[in-house]
Amino acid sequence: MNYQFRLIDSQLQDQIVKLRKEVFQRKYGTLVDVKGLEWNRTDQFGTHIAAYNQDELVSILRLSYIDTADTFEKLLQFPPDHPFSNYPSFCLSRAATSPAVEGKNLNMALRLLAFRLVLKSPKPSQFIYGTTMANSKRIQMLKDLGYEVEIHKNAWRGYLSSGDKPIAIFRLPREKLSDAIAYLSNTYTSSELIKIKLES
């Protein structure tokens, strides 16, 4: 795996937004609200984990911290008072990988790095959350990692409009992080995922 992994910030927001738009429009077409993919306040305060192929950004994942009911509802579009909801927690979102490097496990690599960051974080948290279409092929992989999954029955109206299709909201308990890291490392050793590190 000859890629460079690093944390990037708002100085490279144009690269992040460009990749997001290209990937989401290709994947979801008219379901995407392109304006919703622009740089926003959540991006400004989030942590962006990136994979580069030489000088080209090819995969991105945002790690956000949720410490209020308003933030929870805004990021996940899910009732903060629902039994499945819990904060303070972290959220992984806005994952985008260039079609040119699909099948290279880059999203898994970024997820592994995010898990390591959360494990080291001094911020209190109960879970790592995320969302996807309820029929996504990723659901089984997430369950294998230890995620708990809940189907969101209301239409999702964010940068992605689900129409009448349900959305899955999922969470990984913090106490299962070490097991999830081990699972990813063991599952993807063929791509040397276990050796990846964030560059300074």
MIBA-749275 format. One line per field, with one value per residue (C-alpha): residue number from 0; residue in three letters; x, y, z. Coordinates in steps of 0.25 Angstrom, whole numbers, plus 2048, in hexadecimal, padded with zeros to 3 digits. Example, Ala and Ser with C-alpha at 12.3 -4.5 7.8 and 13.67 -1.06 7.14 Angstrom:
BEGIN
n c(0, 1)
res c(ALA, SER)
px c(831, 837)
py c(7EE, 7FC)
pz c(81F, 81D)
***
This chain:
BEGIN
n c(0, 1, 2, 3, 4, 5, 6, 7, 8, 9, 10, 11, 12, 13, 14, 15, 16, 17, 18, 19, 20, 21, 22, 23, 24, 25, 26, 27, 28, 29, 30, 31, 32, 33, 34, 35, 36, 37, 38, 39, 40, 41, 42, 43, 44, 45, 46, 47, 48, 49, 50, 51, 52, 53, 54, 55, 56, 57, 58, 59, 60, 61, 62, 63, 64, 65, 66, 67, 68, 69, 70, 71, 72, 73, 74, 75, 76, 77, 78, 79, 80, 81, 82, 83, 84, 85, 86, 87, 88, 89, 90, 91, 92, 93, 94, 95, 96, 97, 98, 99, 100, 101, 102, 103, 104, 105, 106, 107, 108, 109, 110, 111, 112, 113, 114, 115, 116, 117, 118, 119, 120, 121, 122, 123, 124, 125, 126, 127, 128, 129, 130, 131, 132, 133, 134, 135, 136, 137, 138, 139, 140, 141, 142, 143, 144, 145, 146, 147, 148, 149, 150, 151, 152, 153, 154, 155, 156, 157, 158, 159, 160, 161, 162, 163, 164, 165, 166, 167, 168, 169, 170, 171, 172, 173, 174, 175, 176, 177, 178, 179, 180, 181, 182, 183, 184, 185, 186, 187, 188, 189, 190, 191, 192, 193, 194, 195, 196, 197, 198, 199)
res c(MET, ASN, TYR, GLN, PHE, ARG, LEU, ILE, ASP, SER, GLN, LEU, GLN, ASP, GLN, ILE, VAL, LYS, LEU, ARG, LYS, GLU, VAL, PHE, GLN, ARG, LYS, TYR, GLY, THR, LEU, VAL, ASP, VAL, LYS, GLY, LEU, GLU, TRP, ASN, ARG, THR, ASP, GLN, PHE, GLY, THR, HIS, ILE, ALA, ALA, TYR, ASN, GLN, ASP, GLU, LEU, VAL, SER, ILE, LEU, ARG, LEU, SER, TYR, ILE, ASP, THR, ALA, ASP, THR, PHE, GLU, LYS, LEU, LEU, GLN, PHE, PRO, PRO, ASP, HIS, PRO, PHE, SER, ASN, TYR, PRO, SER, PHE, CYS, LEU, SER, ARG, ALA, ALA, THR, SER, PRO, ALA, VAL, GLU, GLY, LYS, ASN, LEU, ASN, MET, ALA, LEU, ARG, LEU, LEU, ALA, PHE, ARG, LEU, VAL, LEU, LYS, SER, PRO, LYS, PRO, SER, GLN, PHE, ILE, TYR, GLY, THR, THR, MET, ALA, ASN, SER, LYS, ARG, ILE, GLN, MET, LEU, LYS, ASP, LEU, GLY, TYR, GLU, VAL, GLU, ILE, HIS, LYS, ASN, ALA, TRP, ARG, GLY, TYR, LEU, SER, SER, GLY, ASP, LYS, PRO, ILE, ALA, ILE, PHE, ARG, LEU, PRO, ARG, GLU, LYS, LEU, SER, ASP, ALA, ILE, ALA, TYR, LEU, SER, ASN, THR, TYR, THR, SER, SER, GLU, LEU, ILE, LYS, ILE, LYS, LEU, GLU, SER)
px c(800, 808, 800, 802, 7F9, 7F8, 7EF, 7EB, 7E3, 7DC, 7E8, 7E4, 7D5, 7D5, 7DB, 7D1, 7C5, 7C9, 7CB, 7BE, 7B6, 7BC, 7BA, 7AC, 7A6, 7AB, 7A6, 799, 795, 789, 788, 793, 792, 79F, 79E, 79E, 7AC, 7B2, 7BC, 7B4, 7B5, 7B5, 7C1, 7C8, 7C8, 7C9, 7D6, 7D8, 7E0, 7E5, 7EC, 7F5, 7FB, 807, 801, 7F3, 7E8, 7E1, 7DA, 7D4, 7CC, 7C7, 7C8, 7BF, 7BC, 7AD, 7AB, 79D, 78F, 78F, 79C, 797, 78A, 791, 79C, 794, 786, 781, 779, 783, 779, 778, 77D, 787, 78D, 798, 7A2, 7AD, 7B1, 7B9, 7B4, 7BA, 7B5, 7B7, 7BF, 7C3, 7CD, 7D1, 7CC, 7DB, 7DF, 7D2, 7D5, 7E2, 7DC, 7DE, 7D1, 7D5, 7E3, 7DD, 7D2, 7DE, 7E5, 7D9, 7D7, 7E5, 7E3, 7D6, 7DD, 7E7, 7DE, 7DC, 7CE, 7C3, 7BB, 7B2, 7B1, 7B6, 7AA, 7A7, 79C, 79A, 78F, 787, 78A, 799, 7A2, 7AB, 7A1, 7A6, 7B4, 7B0, 7AA, 7B6, 7BE, 7B4, 7AB, 79D, 793, 785, 77C, 778, 76A, 769, 76E, 77C, 77D, 78C, 796, 790, 781, 77C, 76E, 766, 772, 776, 783, 78B, 791, 79C, 7A5, 7B2, 7B3, 7C0, 7C4, 7C3, 7CE, 7DA, 7D3, 7CF, 7DD, 7E2, 7D7, 7DB, 7EA, 7E8, 7DE, 7E6, 7F4, 7F6, 7F6, 7FF, 7F4, 7F9, 806, 7FF, 803, 7FF, 80A, 80E)
py c(800, 80C, 817, 822, 824, 832, 83B, 847, 854, 860, 864, 859, 85A, 85C, 84E, 848, 84E, 84A, 83C, 83B, 841, 838, 82B, 82E, 833, 827, 81D, 824, 82D, 836, 831, 83A, 849, 84E, 85B, 852, 84D, 85A, 85D, 861, 863, 854, 853, 85E, 858, 849, 841, 83D, 830, 82F, 825, 82B, 824, 82D, 83B, 837, 836, 828, 825, 82D, 82B, 835, 832, 83B, 83D, 83D, 843, 849, 845, 84F, 84A, 83C, 83F, 848, 83E, 831, 836, 82D, 831, 833, 82E, 821, 814, 812, 820, 823, 82F, 833, 82A, 82B, 82A, 825, 82B, 831, 825, 827, 81E, 821, 816, 815, 80E, 807, 7F9, 7FD, 7FD, 80C, 80E, 803, 809, 817, 810, 809, 816, 81D, 812, 813, 822, 820, 816, 820, 82C, 831, 836, 82E, 825, 819, 816, 819, 81B, 81C, 81A, 814, 80F, 804, 7FB, 7FD, 7F2, 7F8, 7F4, 7E6, 7EB, 7F5, 7EA, 7E1, 7ED, 7ED, 7F8, 7F8, 7FC, 803, 806, 815, 815, 823, 829, 82F, 83D, 841, 842, 835, 834, 825, 827, 81C, 813, 811, 815, 80C, 813, 80B, 80C, 805, 805, 80B, 7FE, 7F6, 7FF, 7F7, 7EA, 7F2, 7F7, 7E8, 7E3, 7EE, 7EB, 7DC, 7DC, 7E6, 7E1, 7DE, 7ED, 7F0, 7F8, 7F4, 7FC, 809, 816, 824, 82D, 83A)
pz c(800, 7FB, 800, 80A, 815, 81C, 824, 81B, 81F, 819, 810, 807, 808, 7F9, 7F7, 801, 7FB, 7EC, 7F0, 7F8, 7EC, 7E2, 7EA, 7EF, 7E2, 7DB, 7E6, 7E9, 7DD, 7DF, 7EE, 7F1, 7F5, 7F0, 7F9, 805, 802, 803, 80E, 81B, 82A, 82D, 823, 82A, 837, 832, 830, 822, 81F, 811, 808, 7FD, 7F1, 7EF, 7EF, 7EB, 7F6, 7F3, 800, 80C, 819, 823, 832, 83A, 849, 84D, 85B, 85A, 856, 84B, 845, 846, 83F, 834, 831, 831, 82F, 839, 846, 851, 85C, 855, 85D, 852, 853, 85D, 85E, 860, 855, 848, 83A, 82D, 820, 812, 80E, 7FF, 7F7, 7E9, 7DF, 7DA, 7E7, 7EA, 7F0, 7F7, 805, 807, 80E, 818, 81A, 81D, 826, 82D, 82F, 835, 83F, 844, 845, 84D, 856, 859, 85B, 869, 865, 86C, 862, 862, 853, 845, 83C, 82E, 823, 816, 80D, 813, 807, 807, 806, 811, 81B, 81D, 81E, 829, 831, 82F, 835, 841, 83D, 842, 837, 838, 82B, 82B, 826, 823, 815, 816, 812, 812, 807, 803, 801, 803, 7FE, 802, 805, 814, 81A, 823, 82F, 836, 842, 847, 856, 85B, 863, 856, 84F, 852, 84D, 840, 83E, 83F, 836, 82B, 82D, 82C, 820, 818, 81B, 80C, 809, 815, 81B, 829, 825, 821, 829, 828, 823, 82B)
***
